[in-house]
Amino acid sequence: MTRKAYLVIFVALVLALTLSGVYLRQRARAAAATAGQANCDTPAPPPPPTTPPPKLPGFQIEAACGAEPARAKPPAAKKR
């Protein structure tokens, strides 16, 4: 191979390494920006419904991710 072919291959390798470094740096910055936010398994709750929740024994609404857990009231005693 000629010197020109080796030079082209060398420049292509340097360019590939440079671009991969820029890409990895950009991904690291994006990951650091989202690290401050809460990692949630559940999304934020929808707006409150217009109808009240059912009054079932043991029924409990799950708290939104990153919010204070809601204190569930004990079920009301049945009237006899």
HUKA-V772045 format. One record per helix or strand of 3 or more residues. SS is the DSSP state (@ for helix, = for strand). FROM is the first residue (numbers start at 1). TO is the last residue. Records with the same first field share a line. If there is no record, write none. Layout:
SS: FROM-TO, FROM-TO
//
This chain:
@: 3-35
//
